[in-house]
């Protein structure tokens, strides 16, 4: 009897892992309905296996679907459940910290500064863990991106001073140094340009916008190009300054050339 339960638990764990992988593949292909279905199966299988960290990770990934479809309250609630489940898991893993980091994003979209701060502070406690905090598979969070994520959350909340400080601090970190992660550095540069646009600070817009543009061209990063394209809506609020008009045209030519290559 005991062997049967053990075998069932092992099979359910494997199923939970596989359903999460299937969900990630669907999510990356923008097939959100399929992703949600896979993650729901992953939640059920992981729960049946009594695998609390795997279960919590399935809930976190399910919340990503809600975030993508702008169901922020539902995402925040799901992530709260993930944090509670993770408390029953392996305390040496970063599961609960990942849940908190993603919940901070949901709270930022909801405009809840205090809840976002609490979640970010909880996520940063990952730094107190020692040893291997993730497994490279269904749990890959290690807290290495929290500096830029905090800045991005503050920008969502329109706390521009806090956002600028966090983002500039992030640029000083080794992984974001020039010549390293184009995607991460580009995202921070675009966010700093967006802060300049909100402040009507043309010098800041040009400084960071042009650097992000150069990075996108040099790296061929589609992600940075998309972030720059999204920035143009902020640039529209700055009137007809010649430099801004030229920057928008350069961004437009960048995204057009990428679409032509697709």
Steps between C-alpha positions, in 0.01 A plus 500: 500500500780735596688418179188576299461842658868574442473401136190717457681793658798455269276485192304805610823693559623411151164600353509833684845570362402407143177701507695806613740456209208464258346814647822696457524398135140607439549824691811591299296445183228736634253211525372614837192275511716190445754625752231554764365148442846346536575697814167396652592135443845568647340647812276195545780248442745681728242534774421127477871424527531718810784685321450845648775684311395352166136582585586860588701542179202378296284762671758771425509407133121496490506855635725607212212419265271726701760778498533470122123529463478789752312309768712657771278434802467135409876477449567659839265254671658201325845619599387540860395137490839408350679676785296306757565167328871577471522550877432126530781413261877491515619809689838483327337569161402840364141402419327736743730784394413448134129503585549828687697657213226423248228608743677837527437546128129423542474747789681765295245462221227534763661820627555360851834648605510358854416146390754524218770614745423213738523248219828645370652500847399136545646410162833660591533268798620245245844654561501341846486149354816299450584221262295411193174699520357381166516182297535637148177329391158592636664742747752738342456809718810607693431868569771627265255732319330654800682834475359579156165342587463733797565795271247374246236458772556855628465628143167316468391674821618838366748537788754652266771593753504154654492342155792705371716423803433125477556487125825697512621273780413200283714634215806489727465126556739273312231302309363827355834656411550605140573197282322251725124433506361706211141412587521600866712810448275609213185467711653717775611763249151517350346535847737788579404666171133456592563674833652790306192514277265510798706786646519680163879475536616485139867460592426185701281362224772548242782371721337169582282465191796532265709256701216247492465554125873442442485187713199366309678553168827348615342195661204439271288454814134480404401547864680834529353607166149423628566692821616799296190479284285511814697806615380702200156544661675686786699703248178618337433711810815709444378710209694564181855541624731414210716260702197306622357484148830362373520247784148377422591468133811300586295267723244465223766405246645246743168324560410520129828336398444219750146442369640488148744229605227291665 
